[in-house]
Amino acid sequence: MSTVALPAWKKLLQSSLQENIAKSGTSATYASIATVRKDNTPAVRTVVMRGFVAEHHTEETGWASDLLLVITDKTSDKVEEIRNNPHTEINWYMNGTMEQFRIGGTVDVIEKEFDQSKLDHLNSSIAASSSANDAKSQKSLALQSFCKQQQTQQALNWQAERLRQFIQFGSTMRANMVHSKQVNQLDINEIDPVSGWFHNDQIQGLLEEAYDNFVLLVLKVTSVRHWSPSTGTKSML
Ligand SMILES: Cc1cc2nc3c(=O)[nH]c(=O)nc-3n(C[C@H](O)[C@H](O)[C@H](O)COP(=O)(O)O)c2cc1C
């Protein structure tokens, strides 16, 4: 298996994030993402940075990438704005160390209906990692689903990744993606042993509705400017 090069900016971002989560908790994952409205005015809002596509902080997926991930609902304005203009800048301020990462790039929207071939330009940012997942270790439901969907394909299967993210997203967060009625929790009990699809017979319809609204925003990073009180501004890409 090929190994993904670990760019300096990714290494620094990961170590700063770890340090800031230790100091100030998960609020260190909040950042602001900018888009451009149809009338050319800027729009900025807070999102949770979900880490790197195809990776997990506690579980080896067998893949690694330099692509940053945000999860959103298809009804949010940013989805339409990104379709219209995929350029973005993310401002990620980490309070614990007073560091700022300004990350520029373009965003792909991965929703229910997507064309895998239109995502080929992302392949150079993803690779099978050298440390493949251990067949004997206990896999989360999300990873079990991913492995079923991904199978042995050479390139990352984006449906497999979208499913993995949905399953690990959490019951309350999934419930927010149901719009037809008020739901507080949306648990997934099991995954189909053949297809890897999520199941909970009692609420399957609501789960499918939430999955329809579930969107991955994938950021291909083209510039990184890091600022810290001790080093000032440093361009890292
Ligand atoms: C701490 C915090 C975290 C948030 N995380 C997300 C997120 O991960 N994804 C998201 O779509 N919205 C998130 N939001 C809500 C957005 O800031 C925004 O209000 C919403 O996405 C609608 O914005 P839009 O219509 O301009 O896209 C978060 C808000 C806060 C305050």
Ligand as a Chemical Component Dictionary entry (heavy atoms), coordinates in Angstrom:
data_LIG
# 
_chem_comp.id                   LIG 
_chem_comp.type                 NON-POLYMER 
_chem_comp.pdbx_formal_charge   0 
_chem_comp.three_letter_code    LIG 
# 
loop_
_chem_comp_atom.comp_id 
_chem_comp_atom.atom_id 
_chem_comp_atom.alt_atom_id 
_chem_comp_atom.type_symbol 
_chem_comp_atom.charge 
_chem_comp_atom.model_Cartn_x 
_chem_comp_atom.model_Cartn_y 
_chem_comp_atom.model_Cartn_z 
_chem_comp_atom.pdbx_ordinal 
LIG C1  C1  C 0 -20.573 26.135 17.801 1  
LIG C2  C2  C 0 -21.343 25.994 16.517 2  
LIG C3  C3  C 0 -21.108 24.909 15.691 3  
LIG C4  C4  C 0 -21.801 24.748 14.498 4  
LIG N1  N1  N 0 -21.513 23.702 13.695 5  
LIG C5  C5  C 0 -22.125 23.594 12.488 6  
LIG C6  C6  C 0 -21.739 22.578 11.574 7  
LIG O1  O1  O 0 -20.831 21.773 11.821 8  
LIG N2  N2  N 0 -22.398 22.533 10.391 9  
LIG C7  C7  C 0 -23.373 23.420 10.057 10 
LIG O2  O2  O 0 -23.912 23.323 8.965  11 
LIG N3  N3  N 0 -23.751 24.388 10.896 12 
LIG C8  C8  C 0 -23.141 24.506 12.096 13 
LIG N4  N4  N 0 -23.495 25.514 12.957 14 
LIG C9  C9  C 0 -24.571 26.450 12.540 15 
LIG C10 C10 C 0 -23.998 27.479 11.546 16 
LIG O3  O3  O 0 -23.177 28.413 12.204 17 
LIG C11 C11 C 0 -25.092 28.196 10.733 18 
LIG O4  O4  O 0 -25.931 28.903 11.602 19 
LIG C12 C12 C 0 -25.919 27.223 9.908  20 
LIG O5  O5  O 0 -25.082 26.272 9.290  21 
LIG C13 C13 C 0 -26.729 27.934 8.812  22 
LIG O6  O6  O 0 -25.862 28.738 8.049  23 
LIG P1  P1  P 0 -26.029 28.945 6.467  24 
LIG O7  O7  O 0 -27.495 28.920 6.179  25 
LIG O8  O8  O 0 -25.385 30.262 6.214  26 
LIG O9  O9  O 0 -25.362 27.859 5.763  27 
LIG C14 C14 C 0 -22.801 25.705 14.142 28 
LIG C15 C15 C 0 -23.025 26.811 14.971 29 
LIG C16 C16 C 0 -22.300 26.950 16.128 30 
LIG C17 C17 C 0 -22.549 28.177 16.995 31 
# 
loop_
_chem_comp_bond.comp_id 
_chem_comp_bond.atom_id_1 
_chem_comp_bond.atom_id_2 
_chem_comp_bond.value_order 
_chem_comp_bond.pdbx_ordinal 
LIG C1  C2  SING 1  
LIG C2  C3  SING 2  
LIG C2  C16 DOUB 3  
LIG C3  C4  DOUB 4  
LIG C4  N1  SING 5  
LIG C4  C14 SING 6  
LIG N1  C5  DOUB 7  
LIG C5  C6  SING 8  
LIG C5  C8  SING 9  
LIG C6  O1  DOUB 10 
LIG C6  N2  SING 11 
LIG N2  C7  SING 12 
LIG C7  O2  DOUB 13 
LIG C7  N3  SING 14 
LIG N3  C8  DOUB 15 
LIG C8  N4  SING 16 
LIG N4  C9  SING 17 
LIG N4  C14 SING 18 
LIG C9  C10 SING 19 
LIG C10 O3  SING 20 
LIG C10 C11 SING 21 
LIG C11 O4  SING 22 
LIG C11 C12 SING 23 
LIG C12 O5  SING 24 
LIG C12 C13 SING 25 
LIG C13 O6  SING 26 
LIG O6  P1  SING 27 
LIG P1  O7  DOUB 28 
LIG P1  O8  SING 29 
LIG P1  O9  SING 30 
LIG C14 C15 DOUB 31 
LIG C15 C16 SING 32 
LIG C16 C17 SING 33 
# 
